[in-house]
Amino acid sequence: MLIGVHCVISSPKPEADLAFFRDVLKLPSIDDGGYVICGLPPAEVSVHQSEGTGHTLFLMCDDIRVFLTEMEKRKIDCGPLQDQGWGVLTEVTLPSGGKLQVYQPRHKRPKPT
């Protein structure tokens, strides 16, 4: 039934943010004649108890310290590490100024579909 997830990131500087995903994170990309679309690794979705509704995008990595070292080499601002129990989290500042959550998971993970 489902074949994947397509995420849209709104940005006042889409070319700069796209370059981050393509050139820094090394995500494969294609130009469909209107938009550049980057491929992502397998995804998962989780539903949490909340008073309201909303969505948050997190990227996962296998070693958060290696990720931070790579971001530092490229002079990309990241927030401090936060041990959340379920994982170790940081926040990356995109070229547009937007924020992106990245974490090293400690929780169990389902097999990708």
C-alpha positions, 0 to 999 in steps of 0.5 A, spaced: 500 500 500 505 505 502 511 506 498 515 511 502 515 518 505 516 524 501 518 530 506 517 537 504 522 542 508 519 550 507 525 554 506 527 562 504 533 559 501 531 553 498 538 552 494 542 553 500 538 548 504 538 543 498 546 544 497 546 542 504 542 535 503 546 534 497 553 536 498 554 536 506 549 530 507 551 526 501 544 524 499 543 522 492 538 527 488 534 527 481 531 533 478 524 532 476 524 538 471 521 542 477 524 540 484 530 537 486 528 531 490 533 528 495 533 520 497 533 518 504 535 512 508 529 508 511 524 511 515 520 510 521 514 513 524 512 514 531 505 517 534 506 520 541 501 522 546 500 530 546 495 535 547 495 538 540 497 535 533 504 537 529 509 533 526 517 533 527 522 531 522 528 527 525 534 525 521 538 519 525 545 517 524 549 511 527 554 515 531 552 522 533 560 524 535 562 522 528 556 527 525 558 533 529 565 532 527 563 532 520 559 538 521 564 542 525 569 541 519 564 544 514 563 550 519 556 548 520 553 550 527 550 544 531 547 545 538 549 541 544 548 534 545 542 532 549 542 525 552 534 524 551 535 516 554 532 514 547 537 517 544 543 522 543 540 529 540 543 535 537 540 540 532 543 542 526 542 549 523 541 549 516 544 555 511 537 558 511 537 558 519 532 553 519 533 547 524 533 540 523 534 535 529 539 529 528 540 523 533 543 517 534 538 512 536 538 508 542 531 505 542 529 499 538 528 500 531 523 496 526 526 493 520 525 497 514 519 495 509 
